[in-house]
Amino acid sequence: MAIDSAVKDIGIPDFALNSAGILRTAVFTELPFETFDQVIKVNLIGSRNFAASTLKHMKSGSHLVLVSSLAGIVGSYTQSAYAASKFGVVGLAEVLRTEQKLQGIDVSVICPGEIDTPLLKYEREHGNPITEVLNNFAGVLTVDDAVSGILAGLKKRQFMITPGFKAKLTRGLARKTTSLFHWLVDHKLAKAYKKEEQDKQTSHTNIAS
């Protein structure tokens, strides 16, 4: 309904980008169904609804863009709901790219790593330190660098856009050398988990004394 109203007010879109999304983290066995369901509905179903509402108005030469995440290619610690939703967005974009090619409409999906925004700051304060260690593999981009990389990809109408060298490298490793990538992740995971346990023991010792 909102898209239909917008079309009446400003005309048929030749470029449409959906960037609405939320992040909720917890180890899967501790994540309530309601939270998982909310993330799926906002990130994946929301992308579906946006695409369905927009594509019926678009004509040949138009460009539809969905926002996923590097988490839509690489599953990380405590991000089961987020990764499931973003993997879904990538899959949706893959199908739409194929289907809309016949209509002359380009489809892109943006899959950035972490960007230095208030959302990331909140995650650092309230999230799990193991997640931070694993995600640091792909680096953190400033907003300016991320936007610059995304815009460059959009101008070329690339299908999958991932700004930043480290993030691109992570995407390539995950997609093309999965076993090696899993070995690297498991190695970092073991070290991060060991450090977290040591920090907990030190904290308990300090409290006890």
Phi, psi and omega per residue, in radians:
M1 nan -0.743 -3.130
A2 -1.116 -0.709 3.127
I3 -1.155 -0.743 3.125
D4 -1.043 -0.719 3.131
S5 -1.154 -0.693 -3.139
A6 -1.134 -0.688 3.126
V7 -1.098 -0.698 3.119
K8 -1.126 -0.635 -3.066
D9 -1.420 -0.706 -2.996
I10 -2.140 -0.078 3.068
G11 1.778 3.090 -3.098
I12 -1.193 2.269 -3.102
P13 -1.360 2.400 2.989
D14 -1.852 -0.101 3.050
F15 -2.571 2.231 -3.129
A16 -2.474 2.252 -3.095
L17 -2.275 2.238 3.095
N18 -1.852 2.077 -3.112
S19 -2.126 0.155 3.137
A20 -1.215 2.362 3.123
G21 -3.032 2.813 3.108
I22 -2.345 2.755 3.108
L23 -2.192 2.196 3.033
R24 -2.315 2.265 -3.052
T25 -2.187 2.570 3.025
A26 3.132 2.695 3.000
V27 -0.987 2.389 -2.989
F28 -0.892 -0.734 -3.099
T29 -1.218 -0.166 3.122
E30 -1.974 0.072 -3.087
L31 -1.634 2.069 -3.133
P32 -1.100 2.597 3.105
F33 -0.985 -0.710 -3.087
E34 -1.050 -0.653 3.129
T35 -1.224 -0.788 3.109
F36 -1.015 -0.808 -3.105
D37 -1.090 -0.709 3.137
Q38 -1.089 -0.766 -3.127
V39 -1.126 -0.755 3.116
I40 -1.078 -0.759 -3.097
K41 -1.149 -0.770 -3.111
V42 -1.238 -0.875 -2.995
N43 -1.387 -0.807 -3.066
L44 -1.596 -0.963 -3.138
I45 -1.123 -0.619 3.083
G46 -1.079 -0.719 3.095
S47 -1.130 -0.703 3.108
R48 -1.083 -0.800 -3.106
N49 -1.129 -0.701 3.115
F50 -1.100 -0.826 -3.127
A51 -1.097 -0.770 -3.110
A52 -1.119 -0.687 -3.110
S53 -1.282 -0.548 -3.064
T54 -1.492 -0.754 -3.033
L55 -1.089 -0.511 -3.122
K56 -1.182 -0.265 3.116
H57 -1.778 -0.348 -3.009
M58 -1.308 2.618 3.127
K59 -2.089 3.020 3.138
S60 -0.954 2.387 -3.098
G61 1.700 -0.144 -3.126
S62 -1.385 2.988 -3.061
H63 -2.454 2.039 3.087
L64 -1.802 2.327 -3.101
V65 -2.249 2.240 3.034
L66 -1.959 2.646 3.125
V67 -1.896 2.033 3.019
S68 -1.838 -2.246 -3.091
S69 -3.035 2.834 2.966
L70 -1.052 -0.447 3.059
A71 -1.195 -0.177 3.033
G72 -1.503 0.009 3.107
I73 -2.188 -0.579 -3.092
V74 -2.154 1.967 3.094
G75 -1.317 2.311 -3.128
S76 -2.047 2.992 -3.113
Y77 -1.134 2.356 3.088
T78 1.206 0.176 -3.064
Q79 -2.022 0.667 -3.080
S80 -1.063 -0.824 -3.118
A81 -1.184 -0.797 -3.107
Y82 -1.114 -0.831 -3.136
A83 -1.116 -0.745 3.129
A84 -1.038 -0.742 -3.134
S85 -1.178 -0.729 -3.078
K86 -1.342 -0.585 2.979
F87 -1.040 -0.692 3.113
G88 -1.098 -0.692 3.120
V89 -1.122 -0.715 3.090
V90 -1.077 -0.780 3.124
G91 -1.096 -0.731 3.094
L92 -1.067 -0.788 -3.132
A93 -1.109 -0.667 3.110
E94 -1.029 -0.796 -3.129
V95 -1.188 -0.764 3.141
L96 -1.105 -0.645 3.105
R97 -1.010 -0.791 -3.123
T98 -1.174 -0.842 -3.083
E99 -1.156 -0.752 -3.046
Q100 -1.377 -0.263 3.070
K101 -0.986 -0.661 -3.134
L102 -1.195 -0.366 3.138
Q103 -1.676 -0.016 -3.124
G104 1.380 0.319 -3.124
I105 -1.879 2.229 3.107
D106 -1.510 2.548 3.095
V107 -2.213 2.324 3.062
S108 -2.184 2.681 3.023
V109 -2.296 2.195 -3.101
I110 -1.618 2.167 -3.079
C111 -2.210 1.258 -3.114
P112 -1.429 2.763 2.949
G113 -1.407 -2.693 -3.102
E114 -1.283 2.461 3.129
I115 -2.156 2.457 -3.066
D116 -1.287 1.456 -3.131
T117 -2.211 2.992 3.066
P118 -0.980 -0.560 3.110
L119 -1.092 -0.733 3.126
L120 -1.189 -0.698 3.117
K121 -1.053 -0.729 3.116
Y122 -1.111 -0.731 3.135
E123 -1.114 -0.679 3.122
R124 -1.120 -0.650 -3.097
E125 -1.337 -0.609 -2.996
H126 -2.009 -0.182 -3.084
G127 -1.523 -3.047 -3.113
N128 -1.544 2.328 -3.137
P129 -1.083 -0.459 3.098
I130 -1.138 -0.692 3.096
T131 -1.048 -0.745 -3.141
E132 -1.068 -0.754 -3.127
V133 -1.092 -0.804 -3.114
L134 -1.163 -0.744 -3.094
N135 -1.235 -0.428 3.129
N136 -1.099 -0.325 3.106
F137 -0.974 -0.629 -3.100
A138 -1.594 -0.060 3.106
G139 1.390 2.972 3.104
V140 -2.181 2.218 -3.137
L141 -1.715 2.601 2.944
T142 -1.235 2.831 3.118
V143 -1.059 -0.750 -3.115
D144 -1.069 -0.785 -3.136
D145 -1.154 -0.698 3.139
A146 -1.128 -0.810 -3.133
V147 -1.101 -0.724 3.129
S148 -1.042 -0.801 3.130
G149 -1.156 -0.681 3.141
I150 -1.168 -0.788 -3.130
L151 -1.089 -0.674 3.113
A152 -1.071 -0.730 3.107
G153 -1.179 -0.671 3.139
L154 -1.164 -0.677 3.128
K155 -1.085 -0.597 3.113
K156 -1.485 -0.096 -3.085
R157 0.980 0.725 3.055
Q158 -1.138 2.614 3.102
F159 -1.262 -1.029 -3.116
M160 -1.877 2.143 -3.054
I161 -2.031 2.072 3.106
T162 -2.288 1.820 -3.131
P163 -1.313 2.575 3.080
G164 1.691 2.321 -3.101
F165 -1.092 -0.840 -3.098
K166 -1.092 -0.695 3.131
A167 -1.164 -0.722 3.081
K168 -1.084 -0.727 3.120
L169 -1.084 -0.756 3.115
T170 -1.065 -0.771 3.111
R171 -1.057 -0.763 -3.137
G172 -1.134 -0.759 3.121
L173 -1.090 -0.772 -3.100
A174 -1.131 -0.622 -3.059
R175 -1.533 -0.575 -2.984
K176 -1.867 -0.449 -3.141
T177 -2.322 1.139 -2.999
T178 -1.036 -0.765 -3.105
S179 -1.097 -0.773 3.096
L180 -1.097 -0.752 -3.134
F181 -1.094 -0.745 3.115
H182 -1.094 -0.658 3.100
W183 -1.099 -0.750 3.113
L184 -1.112 -0.761 3.134
V185 -1.098 -0.804 -3.121
D186 -1.105 -0.644 3.107
H187 -1.120 -0.803 3.124
K188 -1.181 -0.640 3.131
L189 -1.091 -0.787 -3.135
A190 -1.077 -0.751 3.132
K191 -1.169 -0.728 -3.131
A192 -1.163 -0.702 3.138
Y193 -1.153 -0.729 3.132
K194 -1.086 -0.746 3.134
K195 -1.131 -0.713 3.136
E196 -1.099 -0.726 3.125
E197 -1.140 -0.692 3.106
Q198 -1.134 -0.703 3.111
D199 -1.114 -0.677 3.113
K200 -1.125 -0.748 3.135
Q201 -1.121 -0.719 3.116
T202 -1.119 -0.716 3.134
S203 -1.124 -0.736 3.125
H204 -1.152 -0.656 3.124
T205 -1.135 -0.720 3.130
N206 -1.150 -0.677 3.117
I207 -1.166 -0.747 -3.117
A208 -1.119 -0.604 -3.103
S209 -1.443 nan nan
